[in-house]
């Protein structure tokens, strides 16, 4: 995808410099959070007055973050009455270069079992730092659900390969804390995890087995009975890692594949992962690995989200044993049901519900007519101004022209504009080539949505980055007919069945199959779209479009009813 990199503001340069990043070639994608200096309070991680009060105290301190965390760690150990135990002092030796600051923390703040140090660390890290390394810690409720009262025996080991401040390690019960192992990239998180374990097992004489290590580069061969974690999410954009079979370069997938190899034959793996891994085609690699190398025990889908993260997630529990028949439990929306099905070679479909024979029939009918895909069409992102308040106008003046956001994008049509802008790519943070905006015909679709919401545009409209541009090039299907397909009940149904994202992604749309259609049908669909654009009688004409597309695939009455109920 082509984009225009414009001059950035002094404030943006300052933010990037604070993150030690280069300004060259940045913001090539819609939301480059790795450059963000914004901080997100980890409210869902520690929802107590003690946590809030501690954050208020340290937020007033002008000192390096490592010195603040080190000092709070000492205060925490002192409040627990174990600071001067020999094992604690040995644990602190690697951190003697940090400064013990003069921070006055009232004793009552420490009267809680919450991970206050982890809360402070997350809340003081910039969004960019957290996003770059995947530092979004798992809240206690989810940890408790995943650990589910796990108690280790004397000869069992537990490992969290990206332990953060130790949530999963703390969730496990054991009389043998020396059997708990953890690694993490962030040295401050490792320090906090050690402090937390020392306090939980204050009566034990042990040194926490937690190290500052990059798990995906670590050559350890130790085998564990349990590996539980919430790994970093997102692609390895710098190509640092090579894990066999994971072409997507998704870090969470690479963590899972490597962790399976470190389990004992009867070991258990439990990972928290983004829901996209269950749905998006690019992540078929990890699904295929799971189905061919593992036995699924259970899957749970969650509704809540992490602070500052706009994605759904699920947990999956696996055994490192291949099987020809998967039988597991799925939990969703307080409902539990069991699945049992045979796995065929190269399968990459992890089921989350029982297959409805009608669903299978509909998908098969569409698949049999597949002729072309959107993979070779033209795509572009909307404009990123860098400062909407300054550059968007409420009234049209001078050379300003209308600009549309995702909210104004409706099925088939674009609602009345609310903002105006002077089109000056050099003054924007990111802007696609003008030819995309000025195309004689194009489609514009909402970015934030659970299904395609697509408008037809032949007026060369501008759009912000909450809307995407698609210029379809699909065999036998014109631009107007394509907007009919994408907005039709059948294709809405197909999309929802395959993808659970709250963003309409190019990769998802590119996975939808389209049939070859006759010139006569293409003309009729285009005519119906024209009628919607001219008359605005959407409901009546959309019903006619649905009927034409249902007929094209021989979708029967029972199947049509299922589609309409689903969308």
C-alpha positions, -999 to +999 in steps of 0.1 A: +000+000+000+014+034-009+014+062+016+027+097+017+049+106+047+045+142+056+064+166+079+057+159+116+051+183+144+077+192+170+055+175+196+055+143+176+093+144+173+096+150+210+075+119+217+095+098+194+128+110+209+115+101+244+109+066+231+144+065+215+129+059+181+138+073+147+113+095+129+122+081+095+095+061+078+072+061+109+035+058+110+032+038+078+002+020+094-030+032+108-023+032+146+014+029+153+010+026+191+047+016+194+055+053+191+029+066+215+040+085+246+005+084+261+002+065+294-028+043+302-037+038+339-039+000+345-072+005+363-085-031+358-053-046+371-056-031+406-089-014+414-082-002+450-077+031+467-043+019+479-032+015+443-045+049+433-029+066+463+005+050+456+004+061+419-004+097+430+027+097+453+051+084+427+037+105+399+051+136+416+086+122+417+111+133+391+135+103+390+143+074+367+116+047+367+140+020+377+150+040+409+113+045+417+104+008+413+135-003+433+127+021+461+091+009+463+103-027+463+124-020+493+095-003+511+073-032+503+098-057+517+103-036+547+065-034+554+064-071+551+091-075+577+115-095+555+138-069+540+168-081+560+163-119+556+194-134+541+176-149+510+160-115+504+193-097+506+208-122+481+179-116+458+186-078+459+223-080+450+219-076+412+200-043+418+225-025+440+232+000+413+197+015+416+191+044+440+171+042+471+151+074+469+135+094+497+099+083+490+075+085+519+048+058+515+023+055+544+023+020+559-014+015+553-009+015+516+009-018+518-020-034+536-033-052+505-026-083+485-028-064+452+003-062+430+008-025+437+043-025+421+031-041+389+002-016+388+026+013+392+050+000+365+023-005+339+008+029+347+041+047+343+052+030+311+042+048+279+016+032+256+044+028+231+067+009+254+039-014+265+028-021+230+063-027+216+070-054+242+035-066+249+034-055+285-003-057+292-006-076+325-034-101+332-058-091+358-064-113+389-098-126+379-086-140+346-055-155+363-077-172+389-099-186+362-070-200+342-050-213+372-083-227+387-068-236+421-037-254+407-015-267+435+019-281+428+033-312+444+070-314+455+082-327+421+061-306+398+074-274+381+055-243+368+069-219+343+056-185+329+079-175+300+067-139+300+058-135+337+056-097+340+053-089+376+043-125+384+005-128+382+004-164+372+033-174+395+014-159+424-018-176+414-004-211+418-003-227+452+027-247+464+048-254+494+078-254+471+083-219+456+117-230+443+096-250+417+082-218+402+100-204+372+096-172+352+113-151+326+106-117+311+122-091+289+117-062+313+142-062+341+119-041+363+091-066+359+115-094+368+125-074+399+088-069+409+080-106+403+108-116+427+096-091+453+061-105+450+072-141+454+094-133+484+065-117+501+040-144+493+064-171+506+079-150+534+085-180+556+105-199+530+142-196+525+146-195+487+158-173+458+131-168+432+139-186+399+130-156+377+154-143+350+155-114+326+155-135+294+140-133+258+121-165+258+121-168+220+159-166+219+165-186+250+182-220+243+169-237+275+161-274+274+144-277+308+110-294+307+081-283+328+049-298+341+029-266+336+035-236+313+009-208+318+011-173+304-003-143+286+023-138+258+030-106+239+005-101+210+014-087+176+038-094+148+075-097+150+079-066+128+117-066+131+121-102+122+140-111+153+127-146+157+125-178+137+101-204+149+094-233+124+059-233+110+048-198+120+049-178+088+027-150+102+055-139+126+029-135+153+047-135+186+019-151+206+019-180+181+057-184+183+055-184+221+029-212+220+049-234+196+081-231+216+063-236+249+048-269+237+083-282+231+093-274+267+064-294+283+069-328+298+050-356+280+020-353+304+024-315+309-002-288+306-001-255+287-026-227+293-023-195+272-043-163+270-044-151+233-061-126+210-093-140+194-079-131+160-058-163+162-089-183+161-104-166+130-080-147+107-066-166+078-030-154+084-031-173+117-041-206+102-005-217+109-009-218+147-043-234+144-029-261+122+000-266+147-024-270+176-047-295+158-017-316+146+005-315+176-018-309+206-049-321+224-073-293+233-087-295+268-108-263+269-113-229+254-128-199+272-138-167+254-138-135+274-158-102+270-136-078+290-105-061+275-071-050+288-065-013+296-055+004+263-060-027+242-089-028+216-092-066+210-110-096+224-092-126+238-096-162+248-077-188+268-068-223+255-055-252+275-035-278+257-017-311+262+014-318+241-001-349+225-013-353+190-047-368+185-070-378+156-101-367+175-105-334+194-129-335+224-129-303+245-150-278+265-159-244+253-171-216+276-187-185+262-212-160+277-216-181+309-225-211+288-206-243+285-208-270+258-187-299+247-173-305+212-161-337+197-149-341+161-123-359+140-093-339+127-084-342+090-049-336+077-039-300+073-071-288+091-068-253+105-103-248+118-106-248+156-143-251+163-160-230+190-196-243+186-214-273+172-217-272+134-252-264+122-258-285+091-274-255+075-243-234+082-222-261+065-246-262+035-245-225+030-207-223+032-203-252+008-226-236-018-206-204-017-173-222-018-183-242-048-190-210-068-157-193-058-142-177-089-121-147-076-111-128-045-103-092-035-066-101-031-055-082-062-077-052-057-064-017-046-066-007-010-058+025+009-062+040+044-079+073+052-060+104+061-042+107+094-041+145+101-019+144+131-041+169+148-079+167+140-088+196+163-065+219+144-070+207+108-107+197+107-131+225+101-167+227+113-177+250+084-167+250+048-144+279+038-118+287+012-104+256-004-118+232+022-138+202+010-159+176+029-141+148+047-159+117+060-153+095+091-163+059+096-195+072+113-208+087+081-202+055+061-235+036+058-246+006+037-244+018+001-244+056+009-224+082+027-242+104+052-240+142+052-206+155+060-198+170+094-163+182+089-142+199+062-105+200+054-080+216+030-064+187+011-027+193+016-008+159+020+024+177+031+004+189+061-008+155+071+009+128+092-001+101+067-020+103+034-026+078+007-018+089-029-044+113-042-054+089-070-071+067-044-094+095-031-100+108-066-108+075-083-138+077-106-154+048-086-144+034-052-158+018-021-153+032+014-159+010+044-159+015+082-128+003+099-144-002+134-172-027+128-179-064+132-190-067+096-185-049+063-204-016+061-196-003+027-206+028+007-202+035-030-185+067-040-181+083-074-177+119-061-140+116-052-146+121-015-119+123+012-121+102+043-103+100+076-085+070+089-116+055+106-126+046+070-108+025+044-107+027+006-113-003-016-111-002-054-122-037-063-109-056-092-128-089-093-135-110-124-171-103-138-181-081-109-183-043-113-177-018-085-214-012-080-222-049-079-194-055-054-209-030-030-242-051-034-223-083-025-205-069+005-236-053+020-259-083+013-272-104+041-254-135+028-219-119+028-226-102+062-234-137+075-203-152+059-181-126+074-195-129+109-192-167+107-155-165+099-143-135+118-148-121+153-127-090+150-141-056+159-121-042+130-129-049+094-095-060+081-081-062+046-070-097+052-106-107+063-122-092+033-096-108+010-106-142+023-142-139+011-149-158-022-169-143-051-186-161-079-185-154-116-217-137-126-234-130-160-233-095-175-270-094-171-269-100-133-240-075-130-261-049-148-291-057-126-272-054-093-256-022-105-290-008-114-304-017-079-275+001-063-281+031-084-317+031-073-306+031-037-282+060-043-308+081-061-340+073-042-327+062-008-353+034-005-329+011+011-350-015+028-371-025-002-343-025-027-318-042-004-343-070+000-344-074-038-305-075-038-306-102-011-330-122-031-308-120-063-277-131-043-295-159-025-308-172-059-273-170-074-261-195-048-293-216-047-298-207-010-331-224+000-358-209+023-346-226+055-310-214+048-322-179+040-341-177+073-309-187+092-289-160+074-315-133+081-317-143+118-279-143+121-275-108+107 
